[in-house]
Amino acid sequence: MVAGVERVTARSVLFDLAVAGSVAVLTVPYGYRLHVLFGVAMAVAVGFRRFRPLAVMLIVSALALGHLVILGRPDPTSFDIAVLIAMYSVVKYAPVLWHGFVAAAIVATGLVIEQTRHWTFRWWYSAALLFGFCTAVWLVAYTLRTRRRYLRSLEERAATAERERDHLAQLAVAGERAAIARELHDVVAHTLAVMVVQANGATYALAEDPAQVDEALRTIAATGRDALLDMHRIVGVLRGDGPAGDLPDRGVATIGQMCALIDRARTAGLSVTQESVGDLPAMSPAEELTVYRVVQEALTNAIRHAGAAAKVAIRLEYGPQRVTISVVDDGAGRLATANGTVGHGLIGMRERVAMHDGQFSAGPRLGGGWQVDATLPVRGAT
């Protein structure tokens, strides 16, 4: 809502019409036509008091002064109450408080004019009474203004809190979807890549080397079983066993299983070498899983894109506060999808490393092939 602009409701419109009608009714005892004309004009102006309070105050005051000057009435009229109503409205509804002080000054000026016209030896008594009454009206309006603004601030804060809560819920859902997508991609892409290579090799060797076919089928079966275990874990999270955001911590893959991962890549045709530098620090399960997944996805991309018999070099450098991962292959280095966009694997690796405030880079090498580098801070189990 724009500051200073009132909400228009049926209740507020009816109330303002009733106030304006009451002022108009007060003109009835003054049967003289000009009296009624001034009174009705004041009543019409009062009907807009909620939306243009200061303008209504100026109009009503001008009409009251005109009534006095033109008709020279000896005493205030009952419909002059419109001036107090207008002052009350300015104090309560004006966008800035100094409008209320302007209205108070106008009313005070009117009271001084009336006192000078009805000078008596007890002028101080009537002056105190009128000024006290008008001051009370001003203070009541100011109190209601303060309460009204306080309630509006509470409504705005509640609306802001609700929007933030919805936004956080959307972020949580997006995070859960991204975590599930990373896990599904890492499990399905790697296992299917190995299984496809093994199945193709078994097809070629079917007539010439039955023993190689048997080994390929065993590898396919073992890879499929591992994939089923990972899929069972992911489906368990989706069915409510735990939040998707816990997926990295729920993983069973550790750095100790890296050798099995490398052996599986070798059976798919890659020539893989591994080098470890330094002592393995104490790492949390999520950190170990991140290192494992980065190497796994790099090997998967090498299987899919580096070409037959590609050479892959894995280097893991362990330090007391970080782990540095480097995976280099000498293949074609084509990791873009058919439409030229980067695949989900690179996005997933980058997201995993970013979750631990690490650094990640991947791209083609000048001499051919592809290189993946990642640095992961180690904070240990928490």
C-alpha positions as CSV (number, residue, x, y, z in Angstrom):
1,M,0.0,0.0,0.0
2,V,1.2,3.5,-0.8
3,A,1.9,5.6,2.2
4,G,-1.0,8.0,3.0
5,V,-3.5,6.2,0.7
6,E,-6.4,4.7,2.6
7,R,-7.9,1.3,1.9
8,V,-11.4,1.8,0.5
9,T,-13.9,-0.6,2.1
10,A,-17.6,-0.6,2.2
11,R,-17.6,-0.1,5.9
12,S,-15.4,3.0,5.7
13,V,-17.5,4.5,2.9
14,L,-20.7,4.0,4.8
15,F,-19.2,5.5,7.9
16,D,-18.0,8.6,6.1
17,L,-21.4,9.0,4.4
18,A,-23.0,8.8,7.9
19,V,-20.7,11.4,9.3
20,A,-21.3,13.7,6.3
21,G,-25.1,13.1,6.6
22,S,-25.0,14.0,10.3
23,V,-23.3,17.3,9.5
24,A,-25.9,18.0,6.8
25,V,-28.8,17.2,9.3
26,L,-27.4,19.8,11.7
27,T,-28.2,22.5,9.1
28,V,-32.0,21.8,9.3
29,P,-32.7,24.1,12.2
30,Y,-31.2,27.0,10.2
31,G,-33.9,27.4,7.7
32,Y,-32.2,30.3,6.0
33,R,-31.1,29.2,2.6
34,L,-27.5,30.5,2.7
35,H,-27.0,28.9,6.1
36,V,-28.0,25.5,4.7
37,L,-25.9,26.1,1.6
38,F,-22.7,26.6,3.7
39,G,-23.6,23.6,5.9
40,V,-24.3,21.2,3.1
41,A,-21.0,22.3,1.4
42,M,-19.2,21.4,4.6
43,A,-21.0,18.1,4.8
44,V,-20.0,17.2,1.2
45,A,-16.4,18.1,1.9
46,V,-16.3,16.0,5.1
47,G,-17.4,13.0,3.0
48,F,-13.8,12.9,1.5
49,R,-12.0,13.4,4.8
50,R,-10.3,10.0,4.8
51,F,-8.7,10.4,1.3
52,R,-7.7,14.1,1.2
53,P,-7.7,15.2,4.9
54,L,-5.7,18.4,4.6
55,A,-7.6,19.6,1.5
56,V,-10.9,18.9,3.3
57,M,-9.6,20.8,6.3
58,L,-8.8,23.9,4.2
59,I,-12.1,23.7,2.4
60,V,-14.2,23.4,5.6
61,S,-12.2,26.2,7.3
62,A,-12.7,28.4,4.3
63,L,-16.4,27.7,4.3
64,A,-16.7,28.4,8.0
65,L,-14.8,31.7,7.6
66,G,-16.9,32.7,4.6
67,H,-20.1,31.9,6.5
68,L,-18.9,34.2,9.3
69,V,-17.9,37.0,6.9
70,I,-20.8,36.9,4.6
71,L,-23.6,36.3,7.0
72,G,-22.0,37.9,10.1
73,R,-23.6,35.2,12.4
74,P,-23.5,36.2,16.1
75,D,-22.8,32.7,17.4
76,P,-21.1,29.5,16.1
77,T,-23.5,27.1,14.4
78,S,-24.0,23.5,15.2
79,F,-22.6,22.4,11.8
80,D,-19.3,24.1,12.6
81,I,-18.5,20.8,14.2
82,A,-17.3,19.9,10.7
83,V,-14.1,21.9,11.4
84,L,-13.3,19.6,14.4
85,I,-14.1,16.6,12.3
86,A,-11.8,17.8,9.6
87,M,-9.0,18.4,12.2
88,Y,-9.5,15.0,13.6
89,S,-9.3,13.4,10.2
90,V,-6.1,15.3,9.3
91,V,-4.3,14.1,12.5
92,K,-5.4,10.5,12.0
93,Y,-5.2,10.0,8.3
94,A,-2.6,12.5,6.9
95,P,0.5,10.9,5.5
96,V,2.8,13.3,7.6
97,L,2.2,14.6,11.1
98,W,2.9,18.2,10.3
99,H,-0.4,18.4,8.5
100,G,-2.0,17.7,11.9
101,F,-0.1,20.7,13.4
102,V,-1.3,22.9,10.5
103,A,-4.9,21.8,11.2
104,A,-4.4,22.6,14.9
105,A,-3.1,26.1,14.0
106,I,-6.2,26.7,11.8
107,V,-8.6,25.6,14.7
108,A,-6.6,27.7,17.2
109,T,-6.9,30.7,14.9
110,G,-10.7,30.2,14.6
111,L,-11.0,30.0,18.4
112,V,-9.1,33.3,18.8
113,I,-11.5,34.9,16.3
114,E,-14.5,33.6,18.2
115,Q,-13.1,34.8,21.5
116,T,-12.5,38.3,20.2
117,R,-16.1,38.4,18.9
118,H,-17.5,37.3,22.2
119,W,-15.4,39.2,24.7
120,T,-16.7,39.1,28.3
121,F,-15.1,39.5,31.7
122,R,-15.0,35.7,32.0
123,W,-13.4,35.2,28.6
124,W,-10.7,33.0,30.1
125,Y,-13.3,30.4,31.2
126,S,-14.8,29.9,27.8
127,A,-11.4,30.0,26.1
128,A,-10.0,27.3,28.4
129,L,-13.1,25.2,27.8
130,L,-12.9,25.5,24.0
131,F,-9.2,25.1,23.8
132,G,-9.3,22.1,26.2
133,F,-12.0,20.4,24.2
134,C,-10.2,20.9,20.8
135,T,-6.9,19.7,22.4
136,A,-8.6,16.6,23.6
137,V,-10.0,15.9,20.1
138,W,-6.5,16.4,18.6
139,L,-4.9,14.1,21.2
140,V,-7.5,11.4,20.7
141,A,-6.9,11.5,16.9
142,Y,-3.1,11.3,17.5
143,T,-3.5,8.3,19.7
144,L,-5.6,6.5,17.1
145,R,-3.1,7.5,14.4
146,T,-0.3,5.9,16.4
147,R,-2.3,2.8,17.1
148,R,-3.4,2.5,13.5
149,R,0.2,2.8,12.2
150,Y,1.4,0.3,14.7
151,L,-1.2,-2.2,13.6
152,R,-0.3,-1.6,9.9
153,S,3.3,-2.2,10.7
154,L,2.4,-5.5,12.3
155,E,0.4,-6.4,9.2
156,E,3.3,-5.5,6.9
157,R,5.8,-7.5,9.1
158,A,3.5,-10.5,9.0
159,A,3.1,-10.3,5.3
160,T,6.9,-9.9,4.9
161,A,7.5,-12.9,7.2
162,E,5.0,-15.0,5.2
163,R,6.7,-14.0,1.9
164,E,10.1,-14.9,3.4
165,R,8.7,-18.2,4.6
166,D,7.3,-19.1,1.2
167,H,10.6,-18.1,-0.4
168,L,12.6,-20.2,2.0
169,A,10.3,-23.1,1.3
170,Q,10.8,-22.7,-2.4
171,L,14.6,-22.6,-1.9
172,A,14.4,-25.7,0.3
173,V,12.4,-27.5,-2.4
174,A,14.9,-26.4,-5.1
175,G,17.8,-27.6,-2.9
176,E,16.1,-31.0,-2.4
177,R,15.5,-31.4,-6.1
178,A,19.1,-30.4,-6.9
179,A,20.4,-32.9,-4.3
180,I,18.2,-35.7,-5.7
181,A,19.2,-34.8,-9.3
182,R,22.9,-35.0,-8.4
183,E,22.5,-38.3,-6.8
184,L,20.4,-39.8,-9.6
185,H,22.8,-38.5,-12.2
186,D,25.9,-39.8,-10.5
187,V,24.5,-43.2,-9.8
188,V,22.7,-43.7,-13.2
189,A,25.3,-42.1,-15.5
190,H,28.3,-43.9,-14.1
191,T,26.7,-47.3,-13.8
192,L,25.0,-47.2,-17.1
193,A,28.2,-46.0,-18.8
194,V,30.1,-48.9,-17.4
195,M,27.3,-51.4,-18.3
196,V,27.0,-50.1,-21.8
197,V,30.8,-50.4,-22.4
198,Q,30.8,-53.9,-20.9
199,A,27.8,-55.0,-22.9
200,N,29.3,-53.7,-26.2
201,G,32.6,-55.5,-25.3
202,A,30.7,-58.7,-24.6
203,T,28.9,-58.5,-27.9
204,Y,32.2,-58.2,-29.8
205,A,33.9,-61.0,-27.9
206,L,30.9,-63.3,-27.9
207,A,32.3,-65.5,-30.7
208,E,36.0,-65.3,-30.0
209,D,36.6,-65.1,-26.2
210,P,33.8,-66.6,-24.0
211,A,35.9,-66.0,-20.9
212,Q,35.9,-62.2,-21.6
213,V,32.2,-62.4,-22.1
214,D,31.7,-64.0,-18.7
215,E,33.9,-61.4,-17.0
216,A,31.9,-58.6,-18.7
217,L,28.6,-60.1,-17.6
218,R,29.9,-60.4,-14.0
219,T,31.0,-56.7,-14.1
220,I,27.6,-55.7,-15.4
221,A,25.8,-57.7,-12.7
222,A,28.0,-56.2,-9.9
223,T,27.6,-52.7,-11.3
224,G,23.8,-53.2,-11.5
225,R,23.7,-54.4,-7.9
226,D,25.6,-51.3,-6.6
227,A,23.3,-49.1,-8.6
228,L,20.2,-50.8,-7.1
229,L,21.6,-50.2,-3.6
230,D,22.1,-46.5,-4.3
231,M,18.7,-46.2,-6.0
232,H,17.1,-47.9,-3.0
233,R,18.7,-45.3,-0.7
234,I,17.5,-42.4,-2.9
235,V,14.0,-43.8,-3.1
236,G,14.0,-44.2,0.7
237,V,14.6,-40.5,1.1
238,L,11.9,-39.7,-1.4
239,R,9.4,-41.8,0.5
240,G,10.0,-40.0,3.7
241,D,12.9,-41.8,5.4
242,G,14.8,-38.5,5.6
243,P,15.1,-35.1,3.9
244,A,16.6,-34.9,0.5
245,G,19.1,-32.4,1.8
246,D,20.7,-35.2,3.8
247,L,21.5,-37.2,0.7
248,P,25.2,-36.4,0.7
249,D,25.5,-37.4,4.4
250,R,23.6,-40.6,3.8
251,G,25.9,-41.8,1.1
252,V,27.8,-45.0,1.7
253,A,30.6,-44.1,-0.8
254,T,34.0,-43.2,0.9
255,I,37.5,-42.5,-0.3
256,G,38.4,-46.0,0.8
257,Q,36.1,-47.3,-2.0
258,M,38.0,-45.3,-4.6
259,C,40.0,-48.4,-5.6
260,A,36.9,-50.3,-6.6
261,L,35.7,-47.3,-8.6
262,I,39.0,-47.2,-10.5
263,D,39.0,-50.9,-11.1
264,R,35.5,-50.6,-12.6
265,A,36.6,-47.8,-14.9
266,R,39.5,-50.0,-16.0
267,T,37.2,-52.8,-16.9
268,A,35.4,-50.3,-19.1
269,G,38.5,-49.8,-21.1
270,L,40.2,-46.8,-19.5
271,S,43.9,-46.9,-18.5
272,V,43.7,-45.3,-15.0
273,T,46.6,-44.3,-12.8
274,Q,46.2,-42.9,-9.3
275,E,48.6,-40.9,-7.2
276,S,47.9,-39.9,-3.6
277,V,50.1,-37.3,-1.8
278,G,50.0,-36.7,1.9
279,D,48.1,-38.3,4.7
280,L,44.3,-38.6,4.6
281,P,42.9,-36.1,7.1
282,A,39.8,-36.7,9.2
283,M,36.9,-35.9,6.9
284,S,33.1,-35.9,7.4
285,P,31.0,-38.4,5.4
286,A,29.7,-35.6,3.2
287,E,33.3,-34.4,2.4
288,E,34.4,-38.0,1.6
289,L,31.3,-38.5,-0.6
290,T,32.0,-35.2,-2.5
291,V,35.6,-36.3,-3.3
292,Y,34.3,-39.7,-4.4
293,R,31.6,-38.3,-6.6
294,V,33.9,-35.8,-8.3
295,V,36.3,-38.6,-9.2
296,Q,33.4,-40.8,-10.2
297,E,31.8,-38.2,-12.5
298,A,35.2,-37.4,-14.1
299,L,35.8,-41.1,-14.9
300,T,32.2,-41.4,-16.2
301,N,32.8,-38.5,-18.6
302,A,36.1,-40.1,-19.7
303,I,34.3,-43.4,-20.4
304,R,31.7,-41.6,-22.4
305,H,33.7,-39.0,-24.3
306,A,37.5,-39.6,-24.1
307,G,37.5,-42.4,-26.6
308,A,38.7,-46.0,-26.6
309,A,41.7,-46.9,-24.4
310,A,42.0,-43.4,-23.1
311,K,44.5,-42.7,-20.4
312,V,43.3,-41.1,-17.2
313,A,45.5,-39.7,-14.4
314,I,44.0,-39.2,-10.9
315,R,45.9,-37.1,-8.3
316,L,44.7,-36.7,-4.8
317,E,46.7,-34.3,-2.6
318,Y,45.8,-34.4,1.1
319,G,46.5,-31.5,3.4
320,P,45.5,-30.8,7.0
321,Q,42.8,-28.3,5.8
322,R,42.1,-29.2,2.2
323,V,42.0,-31.9,-0.4
324,T,43.0,-31.2,-4.0
325,I,41.6,-33.4,-6.8
326,S,42.9,-33.5,-10.3
327,V,41.6,-35.8,-13.0
328,V,43.2,-35.6,-16.4
329,D,42.5,-37.6,-19.6
330,D,44.1,-37.6,-23.0
331,G,40.9,-38.1,-25.0
332,A,38.9,-35.9,-27.2
333,G,37.6,-33.8,-24.4
334,R,34.1,-33.4,-25.7
335,L,31.8,-32.9,-22.7
336,A,29.1,-30.7,-24.3
337,T,25.7,-32.1,-25.1
338,A,24.3,-32.3,-28.5
339,N,22.9,-28.8,-28.4
340,G,26.1,-27.3,-27.2
341,T,25.2,-26.9,-23.5
342,V,27.2,-28.2,-20.6
343,G,25.9,-31.5,-19.2
344,H,24.4,-32.1,-15.8
345,G,27.5,-33.9,-14.6
346,L,29.7,-30.8,-14.6
347,I,26.9,-28.8,-12.9
348,G,26.5,-31.4,-10.2
349,M,30.3,-31.5,-9.5
350,R,30.4,-27.7,-9.3
351,E,27.4,-27.7,-6.9
352,R,28.8,-30.4,-4.7
353,V,32.1,-28.5,-4.3
354,A,30.4,-25.2,-3.8
355,M,28.3,-26.7,-0.9
356,H,31.6,-27.0,1.0
357,D,32.9,-23.6,-0.1
358,G,35.5,-25.2,-2.4
359,Q,36.7,-24.3,-5.8
360,F,36.0,-26.2,-9.0
361,S,37.1,-25.9,-12.7
362,A,36.8,-28.2,-15.7
363,G,37.7,-27.7,-19.3
364,P,39.6,-29.0,-22.4
365,R,43.4,-29.1,-22.4
366,L,45.6,-27.6,-25.0
367,G,47.1,-30.9,-26.2
368,G,43.8,-32.6,-26.2
369,G,41.7,-34.3,-23.5
370,W,40.0,-32.9,-20.5
371,Q,41.0,-31.8,-17.0
372,V,38.9,-31.5,-13.8
373,D,40.4,-29.7,-10.8
374,A,38.7,-29.3,-7.4
375,T,39.9,-28.0,-4.0
376,L,37.8,-29.0,-1.1
377,P,38.3,-27.4,2.4
378,V,38.3,-30.1,5.2
379,R,36.5,-29.2,8.3
380,G,36.2,-32.8,9.6
381,A,33.2,-34.4,11.3
382,T,30.8,-32.0,13.1
